[in-house]
Amino acid sequence: MKVETLVLGMVETNCYLVSENGSLLIIDPASSGRRLVDRINRDYEGKLDGILLTHGHFDHIGAVDHLVKEYGCPVYGCRDDEKLFTDAAVNSLMGMNATVKSPITWVKGNSMKVGSIIVKIYYTPGHSPGSVMYEIGGILFSGDTIFHESVGRTDLYGGSFSQLKQSLDVLNSLPYDMVICPGHGESTTVGHELRYNPFL
Ligand SMILES: [Zn+2]
């Protein structure tokens, strides 16, 4: 499995390109649709199997419609963020916003297969009602639920600090050396966060 990280948009969101056996997934295509299309066409044979969204904030979804128009691929997200995905008034921050007009397949259950890639799903409300984390090939893509030695803010629409605290419990059940790729900033590991993250 190969993971490429692109830092995109006004608030430096991590967008991940995850590929294995000829399948490609994009996690949180934040913005810069044209740049992503160029990259996919150049390095991934012009084929995108699916888009995974960790939550509905504008800085994680800006290029979704551009990619769907180009590749006709499915988009996955959690229904509890439906309002954030679709209502610009709710997900606007500092005058910036974005919405997803393409249909979203709501994730359910604990895992799914997209292309040939198995994706595990963790439901971790707190940063937003429908925040999820995805585990692929032993790597955890945590969105804004957990960062290197920090966690996502809970003062935006539908956020809840007590829910976030509860959601973070899942880390206790994951391997210590599991790599975490967050929605912003540098990557980390489960063990490092259990030891140094002041919120855990
Ligand atoms: Zn966010």
Boltz pocket constraint, residues with backbone or C-beta under 6 A from the ligand:
constraints:
  - pocket:
      binder: B
      contacts: [[A, 55], [A, 57], [A, 127], [A, 144], [A, 152]]
      max_distance: 6.0
